[in-house]
Amino acid sequence: SHPPPHPFHPSHRIEHSTSIPSTSYEFPNGYSLNATVEKFKLTEGLFNAGSANIKGVSGGDLLSLPNVVINSASQCDVDVRPTLYSNVVVVGGNSLLPGFPERLNRELSQKTPHSVRVKLVQNTSAIERRFSPWIGGSILASLGTFQQMWISKQEYEENGKRIVDKKCP
């Protein structure tokens, strides 16, 4: 059984709601904004890429975060997919959006077969979740085996994009 739809899901027509409380945001340049519906419409693009109205991009649903997870898992060997779905790591600044993990879990559960057990793995510390991608990237960049895959600007200019397949088979 799947959880009920999120109260701010587009099917609930949030753009016409008058019950969303206003939140004041002040930007570094001093600009202030009282946001209501915008709080939800901006982040909806993560889950419903078609709603983001990205200029020059079509295929909306293909770019949604749940579909990126599903497509990534489907590229892997069938035997490891259950392990991948039961260990979806939630990190990064966007994971701190209110309701983000719950929405991702719900949408993944709805888009995968009922036999698939979806489980999100996340740190409860906001600071850890926010900076984990940078920490992981710095660890990866420091590995000698990864440094062999680095592509210099000169190599790229001489070989074009085919250098990626050559150095990162």
C-alpha positions as CSV (number, residue, x, y, z in Angstrom):
1,S,0.0,0.0,0.0
2,H,1.2,3.5,-0.9
3,P,1.0,6.5,1.4
4,P,-1.6,9.2,0.6
5,P,-0.5,12.0,-1.8
6,H,1.5,14.8,-0.4
7,P,-0.8,17.8,0.5
8,F,1.2,20.1,-1.7
9,H,1.3,17.7,-4.7
10,P,0.3,19.5,-8.0
11,S,-2.9,17.4,-8.1
12,H,-4.1,19.5,-5.2
13,R,-3.8,22.7,-7.2
14,I,-1.6,24.6,-4.9
15,E,-1.4,27.5,-7.3
16,H,-4.9,28.4,-6.3
17,S,-4.5,27.9,-2.6
18,T,-5.0,30.8,-0.2
19,S,-4.2,28.9,3.0
20,I,-0.4,28.7,2.5
21,P,1.4,30.9,5.0
22,S,3.8,33.5,3.7
23,T,7.5,33.2,4.5
24,S,9.8,36.2,4.1
25,Y,13.2,35.6,2.5
26,E,16.0,38.1,2.3
27,F,18.6,37.5,-0.3
28,P,22.3,38.4,0.0
29,N,21.8,41.5,-2.2
30,G,19.1,42.9,0.1
31,Y,16.1,41.9,-2.0
32,S,13.2,40.6,0.0
33,L,10.5,38.2,-1.1
34,N,7.3,37.1,0.7
35,A,6.8,33.6,-0.8
36,T,3.7,31.5,-0.5
37,V,3.0,29.1,-3.4
38,E,6.4,29.8,-4.8
39,K,8.0,27.8,-2.0
40,F,6.4,24.7,-3.5
41,K,6.4,25.5,-7.2
42,L,10.2,26.0,-7.2
43,T,11.0,22.6,-5.7
44,E,8.3,20.8,-7.7
45,G,10.7,20.7,-10.6
46,L,12.8,18.1,-8.7
47,F,9.9,15.6,-8.8
48,N,7.9,16.8,-11.8
49,A,10.5,18.1,-14.3
50,G,7.7,19.1,-16.7
51,S,6.5,21.7,-14.2
52,A,9.9,23.3,-14.1
53,N,9.5,24.8,-17.6
54,I,13.2,24.4,-18.4
55,K,13.7,26.2,-21.7
56,G,14.8,23.9,-24.5
57,V,14.3,20.7,-22.5
58,S,11.6,18.3,-23.3
59,G,10.6,14.9,-21.8
60,G,9.8,16.3,-18.4
61,D,9.3,13.2,-16.4
62,L,12.6,11.7,-17.6
63,L,14.5,14.3,-15.7
64,S,12.6,14.0,-12.4
65,L,14.6,12.9,-9.4
66,P,12.7,9.6,-8.8
67,N,13.2,8.7,-12.5
68,V,16.9,9.5,-12.3
69,V,17.2,7.1,-9.4
70,I,15.2,4.4,-11.2
71,N,17.1,4.8,-14.5
72,S,20.4,4.6,-12.7
73,A,19.4,1.4,-10.9
74,S,18.1,-0.1,-14.2
75,Q,21.6,0.4,-15.7
76,C,23.0,-1.9,-13.1
77,D,23.0,-5.7,-12.9
78,V,19.6,-7.1,-12.1
79,D,21.1,-8.9,-9.0
80,V,22.2,-5.7,-7.3
81,R,19.1,-3.6,-7.9
82,P,17.3,-4.8,-4.7
83,T,20.3,-3.7,-2.7
84,L,20.5,-0.3,-4.5
85,Y,16.8,0.4,-3.9
86,S,17.1,-0.5,-0.2
87,N,20.1,1.8,0.2
88,V,19.1,5.1,-1.6
89,V,21.5,7.7,0.0
90,V,19.9,11.1,0.5
91,V,22.4,13.9,0.7
92,G,23.0,17.4,-0.5
93,G,21.3,20.8,0.1
94,N,18.1,19.8,-1.7
95,S,17.6,16.9,0.8
96,L,17.1,19.5,3.5
97,L,13.9,20.8,1.9
98,P,10.9,20.2,4.2
99,G,9.3,16.9,3.2
100,F,12.0,16.0,0.6
101,P,12.9,12.5,1.9
102,E,9.2,11.6,2.5
103,R,8.3,12.7,-1.0
104,L,11.2,10.9,-2.7
105,N,10.4,7.7,-0.7
106,R,6.7,7.9,-1.7
107,E,7.4,8.6,-5.4
108,L,10.0,5.8,-5.6
109,S,7.6,3.4,-4.0
110,Q,4.9,4.4,-6.5
111,K,7.2,4.0,-9.5
112,T,8.8,0.7,-8.6
113,P,7.2,-2.8,-8.5
114,H,5.5,-3.7,-5.2
115,S,8.1,-6.4,-4.7
116,V,10.9,-3.8,-4.5
117,R,11.7,-2.6,-1.0
118,V,12.7,1.1,-1.1
119,K,14.6,2.4,1.8
120,L,16.2,5.8,2.1
121,V,19.5,6.2,4.0
122,Q,20.0,9.7,5.5
123,N,22.0,11.3,8.2
124,T,19.9,13.2,10.8
125,S,22.4,16.0,11.0
126,A,21.6,18.8,8.5
127,I,25.2,19.8,8.3
128,E,26.3,16.2,7.4
129,R,23.6,15.9,4.8
130,R,24.4,19.3,3.3
131,F,28.1,18.7,2.9
132,S,28.3,15.0,2.3
133,P,28.6,15.4,-1.5
134,W,31.6,17.7,-1.1
135,I,33.2,15.4,1.4
136,G,32.6,12.4,-0.8
137,G,33.9,14.3,-3.8
138,S,37.1,15.3,-2.0
139,I,37.7,11.7,-0.9
140,L,37.2,10.5,-4.5
141,A,39.5,13.2,-5.9
142,S,42.3,12.2,-3.5
143,L,42.3,8.5,-4.7
144,G,45.3,7.7,-6.9
145,T,43.1,5.5,-9.1
146,F,40.7,8.4,-9.7
147,Q,43.5,10.8,-10.5
148,Q,44.4,8.6,-13.5
149,M,41.0,9.5,-14.9
150,W,41.4,13.2,-14.7
151,I,41.2,14.9,-18.1
152,S,43.2,18.1,-18.6
153,K,41.9,21.0,-20.6
154,Q,44.6,20.4,-23.2
155,E,43.7,16.7,-23.5
156,Y,40.0,17.6,-24.1
157,E,40.9,20.3,-26.6
158,E,43.1,17.9,-28.5
159,N,40.8,14.8,-28.4
160,G,37.3,16.2,-27.9
161,K,34.6,14.2,-25.9
162,R,36.0,10.9,-27.0
163,I,38.8,11.3,-24.4
164,V,36.2,10.6,-21.7
165,D,35.6,7.1,-23.1
166,K,39.3,6.5,-23.5
167,K,40.2,7.5,-19.9
168,C,37.1,6.3,-18.1
169,P,36.1,3.0,-19.7
